[in-house]
Amino acid sequence: MAERRHFDIPLRMVGNDFQQSVWQTLTSIPYGGTATYDDLAKHLPAKYTTQNIHHANGANALAIIVPCHRILDISGSLVGYGGGLSLKKRLLDLEHNLFNPL
């Protein structure tokens, strides 16, 4: 059984230019991988803070397709997720287990 690891459907995300750039950067995080807000900041204009990025990430309306659950804090800990941290952990565990089968 093949598992979907990448979505290649056309998306029409509604948001300002900054939000769109954050969401586009989120889609570059590979399946089974994670990143921090600081990692995202490296790919965006310097005038934006990690707090700006955090707010744009939270406004993501397509949370599975645009993988905001892959964002961790600087220490690697789970932080904010609209569906709750237990769901975020389950999604990350699912991706990790499918990406690195036993």
Jmol script that loads the backbone (N, CA, C; Angstrom):
load data "model"
ATOM      1  N   MET A   1       0.843  -1.173   0.000  1.00  0.00           N
ATOM      2  CA  MET A   1       0.000   0.000   0.000  1.00  0.00           C
ATOM      3  C   MET A   1       0.894   1.244   0.000  1.00  0.00           C
ATOM      4  N   ALA A   2       0.673   2.116  -0.940  1.00  0.00           N
ATOM      5  CA  ALA A   2       1.443   3.351  -1.023  1.00  0.00           C
ATOM      6  C   ALA A   2       0.852   4.396  -0.082  1.00  0.00           C
ATOM      7  N   GLU A   3       1.694   5.090   0.602  1.00  0.00           N
ATOM      8  CA  GLU A   3       1.277   6.157   1.504  1.00  0.00           C
ATOM      9  C   GLU A   3       1.640   7.499   0.877  1.00  0.00           C
ATOM     10  N   ARG A   4       0.736   8.452   0.954  1.00  0.00           N
ATOM     11  CA  ARG A   4       1.005   9.780   0.387  1.00  0.00           C
ATOM     12  C   ARG A   4       2.002  10.518   1.277  1.00  0.00           C
ATOM     13  N   ARG A   5       3.087  10.961   0.655  1.00  0.00           N
ATOM     14  CA  ARG A   5       4.106  11.721   1.369  1.00  0.00           C
ATOM     15  C   ARG A   5       4.275  13.121   0.817  1.00  0.00           C
ATOM     16  N   HIS A   6       3.653  13.374  -0.306  1.00  0.00           N
ATOM     17  CA  HIS A   6       3.777  14.673  -0.952  1.00  0.00           C
ATOM     18  C   HIS A   6       2.453  14.989  -1.645  1.00  0.00           C
ATOM     19  N   PHE A   7       1.997  16.217  -1.490  1.00  0.00           N
ATOM     20  CA  PHE A   7       0.786  16.654  -2.165  1.00  0.00           C
ATOM     21  C   PHE A   7       1.191  17.505  -3.358  1.00  0.00           C
ATOM     22  N   ASP A   8       0.676  17.164  -4.519  1.00  0.00           N
ATOM     23  CA  ASP A   8       0.998  17.931  -5.718  1.00  0.00           C
ATOM     24  C   ASP A   8      -0.272  18.479  -6.363  1.00  0.00           C
ATOM     25  N   ILE A   9      -1.183  18.897  -5.515  1.00  0.00           N
ATOM     26  CA  ILE A   9      -2.426  19.473  -5.997  1.00  0.00           C
ATOM     27  C   ILE A   9      -2.290  20.996  -6.015  1.00  0.00           C
ATOM     28  N   PRO A  10      -2.985  21.646  -6.923  1.00  0.00           N
ATOM     29  CA  PRO A  10      -2.916  23.116  -6.921  1.00  0.00           C
ATOM     30  C   PRO A  10      -3.605  23.672  -5.667  1.00  0.00           C
ATOM     31  N   LEU A  11      -2.977  24.638  -5.062  1.00  0.00           N
ATOM     32  CA  LEU A  11      -3.513  25.250  -3.849  1.00  0.00           C
ATOM     33  C   LEU A  11      -3.784  26.729  -4.091  1.00  0.00           C
ATOM     34  N   ARG A  12      -4.829  27.207  -3.480  1.00  0.00           N
ATOM     35  CA  ARG A  12      -5.093  28.643  -3.477  1.00  0.00           C
ATOM     36  C   ARG A  12      -5.222  29.060  -2.022  1.00  0.00           C
ATOM     37  N   MET A  13      -4.106  29.444  -1.467  1.00  0.00           N
ATOM     38  CA  MET A  13      -4.062  29.869  -0.071  1.00  0.00           C
ATOM     39  C   MET A  13      -4.403  31.353  -0.019  1.00  0.00           C
ATOM     40  N   VAL A  14      -5.283  31.711   0.878  1.00  0.00           N
ATOM     41  CA  VAL A  14      -5.698  33.101   1.015  1.00  0.00           C
ATOM     42  C   VAL A  14      -4.976  33.706   2.210  1.00  0.00           C
ATOM     43  N   GLY A  15      -4.127  34.697   1.924  1.00  0.00           N
ATOM     44  CA  GLY A  15      -3.378  35.384   2.956  1.00  0.00           C
ATOM     45  C   GLY A  15      -2.542  36.478   2.328  1.00  0.00           C
ATOM     46  N   ASN A  16      -1.897  37.273   3.160  1.00  0.00           N
ATOM     47  CA  ASN A  16      -1.054  38.337   2.619  1.00  0.00           C
ATOM     48  C   ASN A  16       0.246  37.749   2.072  1.00  0.00           C
ATOM     49  N   ASP A  17       1.051  38.586   1.449  1.00  0.00           N
ATOM     50  CA  ASP A  17       2.284  38.107   0.805  1.00  0.00           C
ATOM     51  C   ASP A  17       3.218  37.424   1.799  1.00  0.00           C
ATOM     52  N   PHE A  18       3.329  37.989   2.988  1.00  0.00           N
ATOM     53  CA  PHE A  18       4.207  37.391   3.994  1.00  0.00           C
ATOM     54  C   PHE A  18       3.707  36.007   4.394  1.00  0.00           C
ATOM     55  N   GLN A  19       2.419  35.899   4.697  1.00  0.00           N
ATOM     56  CA  GLN A  19       1.859  34.597   5.064  1.00  0.00           C
ATOM     57  C   GLN A  19       2.098  33.580   3.945  1.00  0.00           C
ATOM     58  N   GLN A  20       1.872  33.994   2.731  1.00  0.00           N
ATOM     59  CA  GLN A  20       2.075  33.099   1.583  1.00  0.00           C
ATOM     60  C   GLN A  20       3.528  32.624   1.518  1.00  0.00           C
ATOM     61  N   SER A  21       4.477  33.525   1.797  1.00  0.00           N
ATOM     62  CA  SER A  21       5.884  33.120   1.745  1.00  0.00           C
ATOM     63  C   SER A  21       6.216  32.144   2.869  1.00  0.00           C
ATOM     64  N   VAL A  22       5.633  32.335   4.045  1.00  0.00           N
ATOM     65  CA  VAL A  22       5.839  31.389   5.156  1.00  0.00           C
ATOM     66  C   VAL A  22       5.259  30.032   4.776  1.00  0.00           C
ATOM     67  N   TRP A  23       4.047  30.022   4.261  1.00  0.00           N
ATOM     68  CA  TRP A  23       3.403  28.756   3.908  1.00  0.00           C
ATOM     69  C   TRP A  23       4.175  28.039   2.810  1.00  0.00           C
ATOM     70  N   GLN A  24       4.698  28.786   1.848  1.00  0.00           N
ATOM     71  CA  GLN A  24       5.495  28.175   0.783  1.00  0.00           C
ATOM     72  C   GLN A  24       6.758  27.549   1.376  1.00  0.00           C
ATOM     73  N   THR A  25       7.375  28.232   2.324  1.00  0.00           N
ATOM     74  CA  THR A  25       8.569  27.696   2.981  1.00  0.00           C
ATOM     75  C   THR A  25       8.230  26.429   3.763  1.00  0.00           C
ATOM     76  N   LEU A  26       7.063  26.393   4.399  1.00  0.00           N
ATOM     77  CA  LEU A  26       6.644  25.186   5.119  1.00  0.00           C
ATOM     78  C   LEU A  26       6.588  23.972   4.199  1.00  0.00           C
ATOM     79  N   THR A  27       6.148  24.183   2.963  1.00  0.00           N
ATOM     80  CA  THR A  27       6.025  23.054   2.034  1.00  0.00           C
ATOM     81  C   THR A  27       7.379  22.484   1.632  1.00  0.00           C
ATOM     82  N   SER A  28       8.460  23.201   1.920  1.00  0.00           N
ATOM     83  CA  SER A  28       9.796  22.697   1.572  1.00  0.00           C
ATOM     84  C   SER A  28      10.380  21.783   2.655  1.00  0.00           C
ATOM     85  N   ILE A  29       9.719  21.691   3.815  1.00  0.00           N
ATOM     86  CA  ILE A  29      10.194  20.792   4.876  1.00  0.00           C
ATOM     87  C   ILE A  29       9.855  19.372   4.446  1.00  0.00           C
ATOM     88  N   PRO A  30      10.838  18.515   4.314  1.00  0.00           N
ATOM     89  CA  PRO A  30      10.564  17.178   3.795  1.00  0.00           C
ATOM     90  C   PRO A  30       9.724  16.321   4.735  1.00  0.00           C
ATOM     91  N   TYR A  31       9.011  15.398   4.151  1.00  0.00           N
ATOM     92  CA  TYR A  31       8.215  14.433   4.891  1.00  0.00           C
ATOM     93  C   TYR A  31       9.114  13.722   5.898  1.00  0.00           C
ATOM     94  N   GLY A  32       8.663  13.641   7.134  1.00  0.00           N
ATOM     95  CA  GLY A  32       9.458  13.003   8.178  1.00  0.00           C
ATOM     96  C   GLY A  32      10.481  13.920   8.806  1.00  0.00           C
ATOM     97  N   GLY A  33      10.595  15.152   8.293  1.00  0.00           N
ATOM     98  CA  GLY A  33      11.555  16.116   8.824  1.00  0.00           C
ATOM     99  C   GLY A  33      10.886  17.149   9.698  1.00  0.00           C
ATOM    100  N   THR A  34      11.695  17.951  10.345  1.00  0.00           N
ATOM    101  CA  THR A  34      11.199  19.050  11.160  1.00  0.00           C
ATOM    102  C   THR A  34      12.092  20.259  10.936  1.00  0.00           C
ATOM    103  N   ALA A  35      11.624  21.401  11.385  1.00  0.00           N
ATOM    104  CA  ALA A  35      12.387  22.644  11.320  1.00  0.00           C
ATOM    105  C   ALA A  35      11.962  23.501  12.509  1.00  0.00           C
ATOM    106  N   THR A  36      12.709  24.545  12.760  1.00  0.00           N
ATOM    107  CA  THR A  36      12.362  25.489  13.821  1.00  0.00           C
ATOM    108  C   THR A  36      11.926  26.806  13.177  1.00  0.00           C
ATOM    109  N   TYR A  37      11.367  27.681  13.996  1.00  0.00           N
ATOM    110  CA  TYR A  37      11.016  29.008  13.489  1.00  0.00           C
ATOM    111  C   TYR A  37      12.270  29.733  13.010  1.00  0.00           C
ATOM    112  N   ASP A  38      13.402  29.514  13.676  1.00  0.00           N
ATOM    113  CA  ASP A  38      14.655  30.124  13.223  1.00  0.00           C
ATOM    114  C   ASP A  38      15.057  29.593  11.850  1.00  0.00           C
ATOM    115  N   ASP A  39      14.850  28.298  11.605  1.00  0.00           N
ATOM    116  CA  ASP A  39      15.137  27.736  10.284  1.00  0.00           C
ATOM    117  C   ASP A  39      14.286  28.419   9.216  1.00  0.00           C
ATOM    118  N   LEU A  40      13.008  28.608   9.512  1.00  0.00           N
ATOM    119  CA  LEU A  40      12.137  29.288   8.551  1.00  0.00           C
ATOM    120  C   LEU A  40      12.602  30.715   8.310  1.00  0.00           C
ATOM    121  N   ALA A  41      13.008  31.391   9.376  1.00  0.00           N
ATOM    122  CA  ALA A  41      13.432  32.793   9.272  1.00  0.00           C
ATOM    123  C   ALA A  41      14.605  32.958   8.312  1.00  0.00           C
ATOM    124  N   LYS A  42      15.450  31.957   8.211  1.00  0.00           N
ATOM    125  CA  LYS A  42      16.613  32.028   7.310  1.00  0.00           C
ATOM    126  C   LYS A  42      16.196  32.108   5.844  1.00  0.00           C
ATOM    127  N   HIS A  43      14.973  31.709   5.538  1.00  0.00           N
ATOM    128  CA  HIS A  43      14.498  31.699   4.159  1.00  0.00           C
ATOM    129  C   HIS A  43      13.555  32.859   3.844  1.00  0.00           C
ATOM    130  N   LEU A  44      13.407  33.757   4.795  1.00  0.00           N
ATOM    131  CA  LEU A  44      12.478  34.876   4.643  1.00  0.00           C
ATOM    132  C   LEU A  44      13.220  36.189   4.857  1.00  0.00           C
ATOM    133  N   PRO A  45      12.651  37.302   4.387  1.00  0.00           N
ATOM    134  CA  PRO A  45      13.311  38.599   4.587  1.00  0.00           C
ATOM    135  C   PRO A  45      13.634  38.861   6.062  1.00  0.00           C
ATOM    136  N   ALA A  46      14.786  39.442   6.314  1.00  0.00           N
ATOM    137  CA  ALA A  46      15.287  39.654   7.679  1.00  0.00           C
ATOM    138  C   ALA A  46      14.381  40.536   8.521  1.00  0.00           C
ATOM    139  N   LYS A  47      13.526  41.328   7.892  1.00  0.00           N
ATOM    140  CA  LYS A  47      12.681  42.235   8.674  1.00  0.00           C
ATOM    141  C   LYS A  47      11.607  41.510   9.476  1.00  0.00           C
ATOM    142  N   TYR A  48      11.402  40.216   9.202  1.00  0.00           N
ATOM    143  CA  TYR A  48      10.379  39.465   9.918  1.00  0.00           C
ATOM    144  C   TYR A  48      10.981  38.686  11.076  1.00  0.00           C
ATOM    145  N   THR A  49      10.311  38.751  12.209  1.00  0.00           N
ATOM    146  CA  THR A  49      10.780  38.052  13.405  1.00  0.00           C
ATOM    147  C   THR A  49      10.172  36.652  13.460  1.00  0.00           C
ATOM    148  N   THR A  50      10.718  35.836  14.358  1.00  0.00           N
ATOM    149  CA  THR A  50      10.143  34.508  14.536  1.00  0.00           C
ATOM    150  C   THR A  50       8.706  34.614  15.044  1.00  0.00           C
ATOM    151  N   GLN A  51       8.396  35.682  15.766  1.00  0.00           N
ATOM    152  CA  GLN A  51       7.019  35.873  16.222  1.00  0.00           C
ATOM    153  C   GLN A  51       6.091  36.119  15.033  1.00  0.00           C
ATOM    154  N   ASN A  52       6.534  36.912  14.051  1.00  0.00           N
ATOM    155  CA  ASN A  52       5.740  37.108  12.837  1.00  0.00           C
ATOM    156  C   ASN A  52       5.515  35.771  12.133  1.00  0.00           C
ATOM    157  N   ILE A  53       6.557  34.980  12.067  1.00  0.00           N
ATOM    158  CA  ILE A  53       6.486  33.676  11.405  1.00  0.00           C
ATOM    159  C   ILE A  53       5.532  32.757  12.160  1.00  0.00           C
ATOM    160  N   HIS A  54       5.600  32.803  13.481  1.00  0.00           N
ATOM    161  CA  HIS A  54       4.706  32.001  14.318  1.00  0.00           C
ATOM    162  C   HIS A  54       3.243  32.334  14.012  1.00  0.00           C
ATOM    163  N   HIS A  55       2.926  33.609  13.912  1.00  0.00           N
ATOM    164  CA  HIS A  55       1.544  34.020  13.648  1.00  0.00           C
ATOM    165  C   HIS A  55       1.090  33.579  12.252  1.00  0.00           C
ATOM    166  N   ALA A  56       1.975  33.702  11.260  1.00  0.00           N
ATOM    167  CA  ALA A  56       1.633  33.261   9.906  1.00  0.00           C
ATOM    168  C   ALA A  56       1.427  31.748   9.881  1.00  0.00           C
ATOM    169  N   ASN A  57       2.274  31.035  10.598  1.00  0.00           N
ATOM    170  CA  ASN A  57       2.155  29.580  10.676  1.00  0.00           C
ATOM    171  C   ASN A  57       0.799  29.205  11.282  1.00  0.00           C
ATOM    172  N   GLY A  58       0.387  29.906  12.319  1.00  0.00           N
ATOM    173  CA  GLY A  58      -0.881  29.636  12.973  1.00  0.00           C
ATOM    174  C   GLY A  58      -2.092  29.952  12.112  1.00  0.00           C
ATOM    175  N   ALA A  59      -1.916  30.797  11.100  1.00  0.00           N
ATOM    176  CA  ALA A  59      -3.020  31.163  10.210  1.00  0.00           C
ATOM    177  C   ALA A  59      -3.156  30.197   9.031  1.00  0.00           C
ATOM    178  N   ASN A  60      -2.323  29.186   8.976  1.00  0.00           N
ATOM    179  CA  ASN A  60      -2.352  28.197   7.908  1.00  0.00           C
ATOM    180  C   ASN A  60      -3.659  27.405   7.982  1.00  0.00           C
ATOM    181  N   ALA A  61      -4.462  27.470   6.930  1.00  0.00           N
ATOM    182  CA  ALA A  61      -5.763  26.794   6.917  1.00  0.00           C
ATOM    183  C   ALA A  61      -5.696  25.374   6.351  1.00  0.00           C
ATOM    184  N   LEU A  62      -4.563  24.977   5.807  1.00  0.00           N
ATOM    185  CA  LEU A  62      -4.411  23.643   5.218  1.00  0.00           C
ATOM    186  C   LEU A  62      -3.305  22.884   5.942  1.00  0.00           C
ATOM    187  N   ALA A  63      -3.520  22.642   7.212  1.00  0.00           N
ATOM    188  CA  ALA A  63      -2.472  22.172   8.114  1.00  0.00           C
ATOM    189  C   ALA A  63      -1.832  20.838   7.731  1.00  0.00           C
ATOM    190  N   ILE A  64      -2.513  19.953   7.065  1.00  0.00           N
ATOM    191  CA  ILE A  64      -1.893  18.691   6.674  1.00  0.00           C
ATOM    192  C   ILE A  64      -1.113  18.867   5.377  1.00  0.00           C
ATOM    193  N   ILE A  65      -1.694  19.562   4.427  1.00  0.00           N
ATOM    194  CA  ILE A  65      -1.041  19.755   3.125  1.00  0.00           C
ATOM    195  C   ILE A  65       0.133  20.732   3.238  1.00  0.00           C
ATOM    196  N   VAL A  66      -0.034  21.793   3.992  1.00  0.00           N
ATOM    197  CA  VAL A  66       1.042  22.743   4.280  1.00  0.00           C
ATOM    198  C   VAL A  66       1.472  22.428   5.714  1.00  0.00           C
ATOM    199  N   PRO A  67       2.544  21.650   5.870  1.00  0.00           N
ATOM    200  CA  PRO A  67       2.841  20.941   7.122  1.00  0.00           C
ATOM    201  C   PRO A  67       3.356  21.786   8.288  1.00  0.00           C
ATOM    202  N   CYS A  68       2.486  22.590   8.871  1.00  0.00           N
ATOM    203  CA  CYS A  68       2.893  23.408  10.009  1.00  0.00           C
ATOM    204  C   CYS A  68       3.175  22.564  11.248  1.00  0.00           C
ATOM    205  N   HIS A  69       2.732  21.312  11.256  1.00  0.00           N
ATOM    206  CA  HIS A  69       3.011  20.434  12.402  1.00  0.00           C
ATOM    207  C   HIS A  69       4.494  20.059  12.483  1.00  0.00           C
ATOM    208  N   ARG A  70       5.267  20.326  11.454  1.00  0.00           N
ATOM    209  CA  ARG A  70       6.692  19.976  11.443  1.00  0.00           C
ATOM    210  C   ARG A  70       7.572  21.034  12.101  1.00  0.00           C
ATOM    211  N   ILE A  71       6.971  22.085  12.656  1.00  0.00           N
ATOM    212  CA  ILE A  71       7.738  23.158  13.280  1.00  0.00           C
ATOM    213  C   ILE A  71       7.887  22.903  14.778  1.00  0.00           C
ATOM    214  N   LEU A  72       9.122  22.978  15.240  1.00  0.00           N
ATOM    215  CA  LEU A  72       9.469  22.801  16.649  1.00  0.00           C
ATOM    216  C   LEU A  72      10.094  24.083  17.174  1.00  0.00           C
ATOM    217  N   ASP A  73      10.220  24.207  18.497  1.00  0.00           N
ATOM    218  CA  ASP A  73      10.928  25.375  19.022  1.00  0.00           C
ATOM    219  C   ASP A  73      12.435  25.126  18.919  1.00  0.00           C
ATOM    220  N   ILE A  74      13.214  26.111  19.269  1.00  0.00           N
ATOM    221  CA  ILE A  74      14.668  26.073  19.085  1.00  0.00           C
ATOM    222  C   ILE A  74      15.311  24.898  19.818  1.00  0.00           C
ATOM    223  N   SER A  75      14.684  24.433  20.900  1.00  0.00           N
ATOM    224  CA  SER A  75      15.237  23.309  21.664  1.00  0.00           C
ATOM    225  C   SER A  75      14.786  21.954  21.117  1.00  0.00           C
ATOM    226  N   GLY A  76      13.908  21.982  20.092  1.00  0.00           N
ATOM    227  CA  GLY A  76      13.402  20.738  19.534  1.00  0.00           C
ATOM    228  C   GLY A  76      12.125  20.256  20.193  1.00  0.00           C
ATOM    229  N   SER A  77      11.534  21.093  21.038  1.00  0.00           N
ATOM    230  CA  SER A  77      10.302  20.722  21.737  1.00  0.00           C
ATOM    231  C   SER A  77       9.076  21.057  20.894  1.00  0.00           C
ATOM    232  N   LEU A  78       8.004  20.321  21.149  1.00  0.00           N
ATOM    233  CA  LEU A  78       6.737  20.610  20.491  1.00  0.00           C
ATOM    234  C   LEU A  78       6.190  21.934  21.002  1.00  0.00           C
ATOM    235  N   VAL A  79       5.722  22.756  20.090  1.00  0.00           N
ATOM    236  CA  VAL A  79       5.089  24.024  20.446  1.00  0.00           C
ATOM    237  C   VAL A  79       3.831  24.185  19.616  1.00  0.00           C
ATOM    238  N   GLY A  80       2.940  25.012  20.074  1.00  0.00           N
ATOM    239  CA  GLY A  80       1.660  25.326  19.477  1.00  0.00           C
ATOM    240  C   GLY A  80       1.253  24.618  18.201  1.00  0.00           C
ATOM    241  N   TYR A  81       0.046  24.126  18.209  1.00  0.00           N
ATOM    242  CA  TYR A  81      -0.563  23.516  17.032  1.00  0.00           C
ATOM    243  C   TYR A  81      -2.063  23.651  17.203  1.00  0.00           C
ATOM    244  N   GLY A  82      -2.736  24.127  16.178  1.00  0.00           N
ATOM    245  CA  GLY A  82      -4.170  24.366  16.266  1.00  0.00           C
ATOM    246  C   GLY A  82      -4.978  23.147  16.679  1.00  0.00           C
ATOM    247  N   GLY A  83      -4.513  21.958  16.325  1.00  0.00           N
ATOM    248  CA  GLY A  83      -5.206  20.733  16.683  1.00  0.00           C
ATOM    249  C   GLY A  83      -4.793  20.180  18.033  1.00  0.00           C
ATOM    250  N   GLY A  84      -3.881  20.882  18.703  1.00  0.00           N
ATOM    251  CA  GLY A  84      -3.379  20.432  19.998  1.00  0.00           C
ATOM    252  C   GLY A  84      -2.062  19.685  19.862  1.00  0.00           C
ATOM    253  N   LEU A  85      -1.274  19.728  20.922  1.00  0.00           N
ATOM    254  CA  LEU A  85       0.056  19.119  20.883  1.00  0.00           C
ATOM    255  C   LEU A  85       0.007  17.601  20.765  1.00  0.00           C
ATOM    256  N   SER A  86      -1.032  16.967  21.294  1.00  0.00           N
ATOM    257  CA  SER A  86      -1.104  15.503  21.170  1.00  0.00           C
ATOM    258  C   SER A  86      -1.306  15.100  19.713  1.00  0.00           C
ATOM    259  N   LEU A  87      -2.104  15.849  18.958  1.00  0.00           N
ATOM    260  CA  LEU A  87      -2.281  15.556  17.534  1.00  0.00           C
ATOM    261  C   LEU A  87      -0.988  15.846  16.774  1.00  0.00           C
ATOM    262  N   LYS A  88      -0.319  16.938  17.122  1.00  0.00           N
ATOM    263  CA  LYS A  88       0.948  17.265  16.472  1.00  0.00           C
ATOM    264  C   LYS A  88       1.946  16.126  16.664  1.00  0.00           C
ATOM    265  N   LYS A  89       2.037  15.613  17.877  1.00  0.00           N
ATOM    266  CA  LYS A  89       2.939  14.502  18.172  1.00  0.00           C
ATOM    267  C   LYS A  89       2.553  13.266  17.365  1.00  0.00           C
ATOM    268  N   ARG A  90       1.255  12.982  17.280  1.00  0.00           N
ATOM    269  CA  ARG A  90       0.797  11.822  16.504  1.00  0.00           C
ATOM    270  C   ARG A  90       1.162  11.962  15.036  1.00  0.00           C
ATOM    271  N   LEU A  91       1.005  13.159  14.463  1.00  0.00           N
ATOM    272  CA  LEU A  91       1.364  13.378  13.059  1.00  0.00           C
ATOM    273  C   LEU A  91       2.866  13.185  12.839  1.00  0.00           C
ATOM    274  N   LEU A  92       3.675  13.755  13.723  1.00  0.00           N
ATOM    275  CA  LEU A  92       5.126  13.599  13.600  1.00  0.00           C
ATOM    276  C   LEU A  92       5.537  12.139  13.766  1.00  0.00           C
ATOM    277  N   ASP A  93       4.938  11.437  14.721  1.00  0.00           N
ATOM    278  CA  ASP A  93       5.235  10.013  14.912  1.00  0.00           C
ATOM    279  C   ASP A  93       4.831   9.209  13.686  1.00  0.00           C
ATOM    280  N   LEU A  94       3.664   9.502  13.123  1.00  0.00           N
ATOM    281  CA  LEU A  94       3.198   8.806  11.928  1.00  0.00           C
ATOM    282  C   LEU A  94       4.187   9.000  10.776  1.00  0.00           C
ATOM    283  N   GLU A  95       4.580  10.241  10.534  1.00  0.00           N
ATOM    284  CA  GLU A  95       5.528  10.511   9.450  1.00  0.00           C
ATOM    285  C   GLU A  95       6.850   9.814   9.708  1.00  0.00           C
ATOM    286  N   HIS A  96       7.327   9.894  10.935  1.00  0.00           N
ATOM    287  CA  HIS A  96       8.615   9.266  11.250  1.00  0.00           C
ATOM    288  C   HIS A  96       8.546   7.759  11.035  1.00  0.00           C
ATOM    289  N   ASN A  97       7.462   7.124  11.474  1.00  0.00           N
ATOM    290  CA  ASN A  97       7.342   5.680  11.343  1.00  0.00           C
ATOM    291  C   ASN A  97       7.183   5.249   9.889  1.00  0.00           C
ATOM    292  N   LEU A  98       6.463   6.042   9.075  1.00  0.00           N
ATOM    293  CA  LEU A  98       6.314   5.698   7.675  1.00  0.00           C
ATOM    294  C   LEU A  98       7.579   6.004   6.887  1.00  0.00           C
ATOM    295  N   PHE A  99       8.310   7.029   7.309  1.00  0.00           N
ATOM    296  CA  PHE A  99       9.546   7.422   6.632  1.00  0.00           C
ATOM    297  C   PHE A  99      10.684   6.476   6.990  1.00  0.00           C
ATOM    298  N   ASN A 100      10.707   5.975   8.215  1.00  0.00           N
ATOM    299  CA  ASN A 100      11.764   5.099   8.709  1.00  0.00           C
ATOM    300  C   ASN A 100      11.159   3.789   9.211  1.00  0.00           C
ATOM    301  N   PRO A 101      10.608   2.960   8.289  1.00  0.00           N
ATOM    302  CA  PRO A 101       9.977   1.725   8.761  1.00  0.00           C
ATOM    303  C   PRO A 101      10.991   0.799   9.411  1.00  0.00           C
ATOM    304  N   LEU A 102      10.519  -0.038  10.345  1.00  0.00           N
ATOM    305  CA  LEU A 102      11.388  -1.015  11.026  1.00  0.00           C
ATOM    306  C   LEU A 102      11.792  -2.123  10.086  1.00  0.00           C
TER     307      LEU A 102
END
end "model"
wireframe off; spacefill off
backbone 0.3
color backbone group
